[in-house]
Amino acid sequence: MFNHIPKLNLSCLIVFILCLLSFEIVTASKYQIEPLSQKDTTQSIANFQSSHEIKIRTSFILIDDPARLYTMRQYSQNYFGIYLLLANSAHETFKFKPAAYFLFGVSSILGVPLTHEEGHRSVLTYKDIGSISRPYFNSKGAAYVQGVSDNSLIDLRANDLPNYIRLHTAGLESDYMLSLRAEKHMAFNSHNHKLLYFEYFMRRLSLLQYYLTGLFEYDFDLIEESNELKRDIVGHDVYGAIKHIHRPNDEFKRYIQYDELTEEEKSMIKRVGWRSLLNLGSPFLFF
């Protein structure tokens, strides 16, 4: 049953395989594996760095707490580690322009939808609700997390409203987590700025596109599918979150349109949208 048994999806399997391949690539090359102890709940982490010149310094979380595949932090960190290895290899192999186009495609087509949807799914896994992440764009231009019944979501809203609201915003939380991680690497590590710029730029853009839709009163052209297990779990992340904050006992609906919001809710969406422009104040976008 989808509602009670969390299932591994294809994207989880791909990341796991890539992690294993990354270990083999690193150990077979000029890089050394050094244990890295941390105070957090991570139980197994490897730190990669060159024995001669530091080019890559990243880590992979093999087991997190709770030990379920995957937590948001685990998935985001492992994706970021793979991206760094991939970006470094691309810059060493190709000239700047081919590598730049390649990294832009990785971030925009694969990276952002993959980790964004996994952010949503991780909340369901934490609540022991099975789901299926489909992080590729469908005919409607949307990526989904599917396989969850209306009753499961209604129960979650009724019994754990904070996590139900977080279910809407978890994709944005993942995007912000990765943009912050890229920002820290560009500021405090010896990476070439070009290695991470496209990843950082796409994360900031992903955050803005959701928040700014409210300023333009924009609605995604999505109609709820007749089969509830084929529906996305939340629809528009921001509209749904704000609607359920104000009206948690209202009639249940997944895909919230802008016109269905109250004036108070629209006011909050516009306030959030204007404040999201502060993301453009980052100096890393321009230098």
Phi, psi and omega in degrees: 000136180296333191283342189232338185247106177299134183245145174287135178254175185298320182295322177299316181297319180298313181297320180298316179296317179297323177299316179296318178296323180297320178299317181293318180298316184290316182291336181273351183252206185273009183264152179249150176256123179237137178293143179233115179269138178227161181271352183278193187276000179297132185256339182212112182225141175240137180249128184253128173206153184288149179280345181245307183224126183290115175244324182232130174220102183209181183213158177236136177263111181275319179226126179244175179237118007288149186281072179229141179272120346241151168284162180298315181297317181297313182294316182295316181295318180293321175299316183295322177297317178295320179298318180298315177299318181293316181295319179296317179295320180296319181288331177282332185269318185248170170287173188299312186297310177301320179294322180296315178297320180297313181293325177297319178294320179299315183290313188282320185269324184253306190296307185297307180295327181296306184284329178298311180291326177293331174299314176300312185297326183298328178293318178296319179298319178300327180267013179060038176246118181290148179202168179234122178272126175240084190275024176247147185289130178272192182296341179268002181076024183234147172257142189239157156245121189238184173085018181241131181282160176299320182299323178296319180288323177296317178297320179296317179296320183288325188256343182209071183301317179304317179286333175292320176294318179296329176304324178289319189263000185296327177296318177293323177299318178295317178300316180294319179303316182286324177294322178293321179295318177296320180298316180295321179294320180293329184275323192243354178246168187271021178294148168295135180305328183293336181299325190244355188299315185292322176297314180296316181298316182292327178292317178296319179295321179298318178297315184294321185296327177286312184291325185281344179300327179293327179293328181263005180053044186268140175242134172288141183279073181238132176241134183300128180293151181295326177271114185297334179285348177267353182280152169293152187289330186228342185075225179290121187301311187283314180302314182295316181298312183291322178298315183283338172296318183275329184226068184291343181255010180288168178303136185287134175203139183274310187268103182265129177263156182300321182293343180276353182276151176281169179297323178296319179291320177297323178297319178293320179297318178294321179297316178295320181297314179296319182290336178295339179294345175298339176299334180284350180282358181290127179294340182290344178283344189236355182233000000 
